[in-house]
Amino acid sequence: MKTMPKLSYDEELKEILDPLLLDNPDVYPGRVFGMPGYYVEGKLFASIYESGLVLKLLEERCNELIENEDGFDHFAPLGNKMRQWVHVTKDDPEGYENELDLINESFLFVQKEAKEAKK
């Protein structure tokens, strides 16, 4: 039987992101694969994975960021690339504070998707 590798995350990054994301009353914390996750309308829009931040965006937007920005890559947990998810890594955990616009873009994208799915 194949066992899953133990996943870990950067606790310092969580300490930085929690106040930034959870200040929004529509965001609530949760877990995904044992990692901290951030949800809106019952849907995951961001999580911490290893030493980076994972965000859900349009596939085209993910590709654009990966092609044009340092520290952006496809999110591929256990080797499985996920089309609408980007993994952002920064040298300094405080560097994620500069990604608030992108985090908000992910939040709004998932919120809109969730509301449309409820119709």
Backbone as JSON, one array per atom type, in Angstrom:
{
  "sequence": "MKTMPKLSYDEELKEILDPLLLDNPDVYPGRVFGMPGYYVEGKLFASIYESGLVLKLLEERCNELIENEDGFDHFAPLGNKMRQWVHVTKDDPEGYENELDLINESFLFVQKEAKEAKK",
  "N": [[0.84, -1.19, 0.0], [0.59, 2.16, -0.9], [1.83, 4.97, 0.77], [0.89, 8.28, 1.65], [3.01, 11.13, 1.35], [4.2, 13.04, 4.15], [2.85, 16.15, 4.52], [3.81, 19.57, 4.84], [3.74, 22.94, 6.1], [4.53, 26.45, 5.97], [4.61, 27.97, 8.91], [5.12, 30.6, 9.66], [4.31, 32.01, 7.41], [1.56, 31.53, 7.53], [0.97, 33.0, 9.84], [1.32, 35.55, 8.86], [-0.54, 35.69, 6.74], [-3.08, 35.08, 7.88], [-4.16, 37.4, 9.42], [-4.4, 39.18, 7.26], [-6.17, 37.97, 5.41], [-8.31, 36.97, 6.92], [-9.48, 39.2, 7.91], [-11.45, 39.98, 6.26], [-14.88, 39.66, 6.36], [-16.22, 37.75, 4.84], [-14.53, 35.68, 4.43], [-13.42, 32.58, 5.62], [-11.54, 30.38, 7.75], [-10.12, 27.13, 7.1], [-9.28, 23.7, 6.39], [-7.24, 21.96, 4.04], [-6.1, 19.08, 2.69], [-4.79, 18.84, 5.1], [-3.51, 21.23, 5.31], [-3.51, 24.81, 5.96], [-6.38, 26.52, 4.83], [-8.33, 28.92, 2.97], [-11.55, 30.09, 2.68], [-14.47, 31.0, 0.73], [-17.9, 31.43, 0.38], [-18.22, 28.7, 0.78], [-16.27, 27.56, -0.79], [-12.9, 26.8, -1.6], [-10.4, 29.24, -1.98], [-7.82, 29.99, -1.55], [-4.76, 28.69, -0.23], [-2.19, 27.51, 1.99], [0.68, 25.92, 1.04], [3.31, 23.91, 1.64], [6.04, 25.98, 1.41], [4.71, 28.06, 0.24], [2.07, 30.05, -1.29], [-1.1, 29.16, -2.48], [-3.31, 29.83, -5.08], [-6.55, 30.12, -6.57], [-7.39, 30.77, -9.87], [-8.49, 32.04, -13.08], [-7.63, 29.8, -15.71], [-6.14, 30.89, -17.85], [-5.12, 33.18, -16.68], [-3.48, 32.1, -14.69], [-1.53, 30.87, -16.34], [-0.47, 33.16, -17.58], [0.71, 34.52, -15.39], [2.63, 32.62, -14.62], [4.27, 32.57, -16.85], [5.27, 35.2, -16.88], [6.1, 36.16, -14.37], [8.4, 35.98, -11.67], [8.72, 33.35, -9.3], [6.26, 32.15, -9.57], [4.37, 29.28, -10.29], [2.88, 26.3, -11.73], [0.45, 24.78, -9.68], [1.05, 21.73, -8.39], [0.32, 19.35, -6.64], [1.69, 16.42, -5.33], [2.59, 15.78, -7.86], [0.51, 16.14, -9.68], [-0.65, 18.32, -11.92], [-2.65, 21.19, -11.54], [-4.98, 22.91, -13.34], [-6.27, 25.45, -12.82], [-4.96, 26.56, -10.7], [-2.4, 28.29, -9.06], [0.9, 28.31, -7.77], [2.55, 30.26, -5.56], [5.66, 31.43, -4.63], [7.77, 33.06, -2.37], [10.85, 34.63, -1.42], [10.95, 35.8, 1.05], [8.66, 35.56, 3.65], [7.12, 37.84, 4.25], [6.87, 39.03, 1.82], [4.55, 38.22, 0.62], [2.62, 39.98, 1.29], [2.68, 41.85, -0.68], [1.15, 40.75, -2.61], [-1.53, 41.18, -2.33], [-3.48, 42.22, -4.09], [-3.64, 40.2, -6.01], [-4.45, 38.07, -4.42], [-6.96, 39.03, -3.68], [-8.11, 39.04, -6.22], [-8.3, 36.29, -6.67], [-10.07, 35.61, -4.58], [-12.41, 37.05, -5.39], [-12.9, 35.83, -7.87], [-13.47, 33.13, -7.14], [-15.61, 33.54, -5.4], [-17.52, 34.6, -7.16], [-17.82, 32.41, -8.94], [-18.87, 30.49, -7.15], [-21.3, 31.68, -6.38], [-22.61, 31.76, -8.86], [-22.87, 29.03, -9.34], [-24.75, 28.33, -7.48], [-27.11, 29.27, -8.51]],
  "CA": [[0.0, 0.0, 0.0], [1.35, 3.4, -1.04], [1.47, 5.97, 1.77], [1.06, 9.67, 1.22], [4.07, 11.81, 2.08], [3.74, 14.01, 5.14], [2.89, 17.51, 4.01], [4.07, 20.58, 5.84], [3.54, 24.3, 5.62], [5.29, 27.49, 6.65], [3.79, 28.58, 9.98], [5.33, 32.05, 9.62], [3.45, 32.5, 6.34], [0.19, 31.51, 8.07], [0.86, 34.12, 10.78], [1.21, 36.77, 8.05], [-1.76, 35.68, 5.92], [-4.33, 35.05, 8.66], [-4.77, 38.71, 9.63], [-4.71, 39.82, 5.98], [-7.31, 37.34, 4.76], [-9.46, 36.76, 7.82], [-10.08, 40.5, 8.2], [-12.63, 40.02, 5.4], [-15.91, 38.86, 7.02], [-16.69, 36.69, 3.95], [-13.49, 34.64, 4.39], [-13.29, 31.81, 6.85], [-10.44, 29.43, 7.67], [-10.41, 25.71, 7.07], [-8.12, 22.86, 6.09], [-7.24, 21.21, 2.79], [-4.96, 18.16, 2.77], [-4.1, 19.13, 6.35], [-2.89, 22.56, 5.22], [-4.46, 25.9, 6.16], [-7.09, 26.98, 3.66], [-9.19, 30.09, 3.13], [-12.77, 29.79, 1.93], [-15.54, 31.96, 0.53], [-19.1, 30.78, -0.15], [-18.05, 27.25, 0.84], [-15.27, 27.12, -1.77], [-11.51, 27.16, -1.34], [-9.8, 30.16, -2.95], [-6.39, 30.12, -1.25], [-4.24, 27.84, 0.82], [-0.75, 27.49, 2.16], [1.21, 24.6, 0.71], [4.74, 23.95, 1.88], [6.5, 27.34, 1.73], [4.11, 29.0, -0.69], [0.65, 30.35, -1.3], [-1.79, 28.6, -3.63], [-4.49, 30.63, -5.4], [-7.36, 29.69, -7.7], [-7.63, 31.85, -10.83], [-8.73, 31.54, -14.42], [-6.47, 29.08, -16.24], [-5.35, 31.81, -18.65], [-4.43, 34.07, -15.74], [-2.39, 31.3, -14.11], [-0.49, 30.75, -17.36], [0.14, 34.48, -17.74], [1.57, 34.77, -14.23], [3.75, 31.68, -14.66], [5.16, 32.99, -17.94], [5.79, 36.55, -16.76], [6.47, 36.56, -13.01], [9.25, 35.09, -10.88], [8.11, 32.79, -8.1], [4.94, 31.6, -9.88], [4.43, 28.0, -10.98], [1.64, 25.53, -11.64], [0.29, 24.02, -8.45], [1.06, 20.31, -8.77], [0.53, 18.52, -5.46], [1.98, 15.02, -5.62], [2.86, 15.64, -9.28], [-0.68, 16.34, -10.51], [-0.83, 19.74, -12.22], [-4.03, 21.65, -11.47], [-5.05, 23.98, -14.33], [-6.72, 26.76, -12.33], [-4.29, 26.87, -9.43], [-1.02, 28.75, -9.18], [1.68, 28.24, -6.53], [3.37, 31.46, -5.45], [6.68, 31.32, -3.58], [8.57, 34.28, -2.14], [12.03, 34.4, -0.58], [10.63, 36.31, 2.38], [7.22, 35.44, 3.88], [6.44, 39.14, 4.23], [6.67, 39.39, 0.42], [3.17, 37.89, 0.22], [1.79, 41.18, 1.5], [2.65, 42.54, -1.97], [0.26, 40.01, -3.51], [-2.91, 41.34, -1.88], [-4.37, 42.39, -5.25], [-3.82, 38.88, -6.61], [-5.27, 37.31, -3.46], [-8.32, 39.54, -3.84], [-8.57, 38.55, -7.52], [-8.69, 34.9, -6.44], [-11.27, 35.66, -3.74], [-13.56, 37.49, -6.2], [-13.14, 34.8, -8.87], [-14.13, 31.96, -6.53], [-16.9, 33.99, -4.89], [-18.42, 34.68, -8.32], [-18.06, 31.01, -9.36], [-19.74, 29.84, -6.16], [-22.64, 32.27, -6.48], [-23.21, 31.31, -10.12], [-23.18, 27.61, -9.2], [-25.95, 28.21, -6.63], [-28.3, 29.71, -9.24]],
  "C": [[0.89, 1.24, 0.0], [0.89, 4.4, 0.02], [1.73, 7.35, 1.23], [2.2, 10.3, 2.01], [3.48, 12.82, 3.06], [3.93, 15.4, 4.56], [3.14, 18.48, 5.15], [3.8, 21.95, 5.23], [4.32, 25.26, 6.5], [4.38, 28.22, 7.64], [3.93, 30.1, 9.99], [4.46, 32.69, 8.53], [1.99, 32.54, 6.81], [-0.02, 32.7, 9.02], [0.74, 35.46, 10.04], [-0.13, 36.82, 7.32], [-3.05, 35.72, 6.73], [-4.92, 36.44, 8.89], [-5.17, 39.41, 8.33], [-5.99, 39.27, 5.37], [-8.53, 37.26, 5.66], [-10.06, 38.07, 8.31], [-11.35, 40.69, 7.37], [-13.71, 39.13, 6.03], [-16.46, 37.72, 6.16], [-15.69, 35.54, 3.84], [-13.49, 33.9, 5.71], [-12.21, 30.74, 6.66], [-10.95, 27.99, 7.61], [-9.13, 24.95, 6.78], [-8.33, 22.21, 4.72], [-5.96, 20.37, 2.77], [-4.13, 18.42, 4.03], [-3.41, 20.49, 6.39], [-3.93, 23.63, 5.52], [-5.08, 26.32, 4.82], [-7.96, 28.16, 3.99], [-10.35, 29.95, 2.15], [-13.69, 31.0, 1.82], [-16.7, 31.19, -0.09], [-18.94, 29.25, -0.19], [-17.0, 26.69, -0.1], [-13.89, 27.64, -1.41], [-11.01, 28.14, -2.41], [-8.29, 30.32, -2.73], [-6.0, 29.11, -0.19], [-2.73, 28.01, 0.9], [-0.31, 26.07, 1.9], [2.72, 24.69, 0.77], [5.15, 25.38, 2.2], [5.87, 28.37, 0.82], [2.61, 29.14, -0.51], [0.05, 29.8, -2.58], [-3.07, 29.39, -3.83], [-5.23, 30.05, -6.6], [-7.69, 30.91, -8.56], [-8.05, 31.21, -12.15], [-7.47, 30.87, -14.95], [-5.55, 30.01, -17.04], [-4.53, 32.76, -17.77], [-3.26, 33.34, -15.08], [-1.22, 31.21, -15.09], [0.26, 32.06, -17.56], [1.12, 34.78, -16.6], [2.81, 33.89, -14.27], [4.76, 32.1, -15.72], [5.89, 34.3, -17.65], [6.31, 36.96, -15.38], [7.39, 35.52, -12.37], [8.48, 34.58, -9.67], [6.71, 32.22, -8.32], [5.13, 30.3, -10.67], [3.07, 27.33, -10.9], [1.61, 24.85, -10.28], [0.14, 22.56, -8.86], [1.32, 19.45, -7.55], [0.7, 17.06, -5.88], [2.14, 14.75, -7.11], [1.68, 15.84, -10.21], [-0.95, 17.82, -10.71], [-2.32, 20.1, -12.24], [-4.14, 22.94, -12.29], [-5.36, 25.36, -13.76], [-6.07, 27.17, -11.02], [-2.85, 27.23, -9.69], [-0.37, 28.7, -7.8], [2.66, 29.4, -6.54], [4.38, 31.25, -4.33], [7.51, 32.6, -3.56], [9.76, 33.92, -1.25], [11.75, 34.78, 0.87], [9.12, 36.21, 2.59], [6.47, 36.77, 3.84], [6.2, 39.64, 2.8], [5.26, 39.09, -0.07], [2.23, 39.07, 0.44], [1.69, 41.99, 0.21], [1.7, 41.88, -2.96], [-1.21, 40.16, -3.12], [-3.89, 41.52, -3.04], [-4.66, 41.04, -5.9], [-4.67, 37.98, -5.7], [-6.72, 37.74, -3.58], [-8.92, 39.08, -5.17], [-9.05, 37.1, -7.39], [-9.99, 34.83, -5.64], [-12.5, 35.99, -4.59], [-13.91, 36.45, -7.27], [-13.92, 33.62, -8.29], [-15.49, 32.35, -5.98], [-17.93, 34.04, -6.03], [-18.79, 33.28, -8.82], [-19.06, 30.33, -8.43], [-21.16, 30.38, -6.24], [-23.34, 31.83, -7.75], [-23.63, 29.85, -10.05], [-24.45, 27.38, -8.37], [-27.24, 28.58, -7.36], [-29.02, 28.57, -9.88]]
}
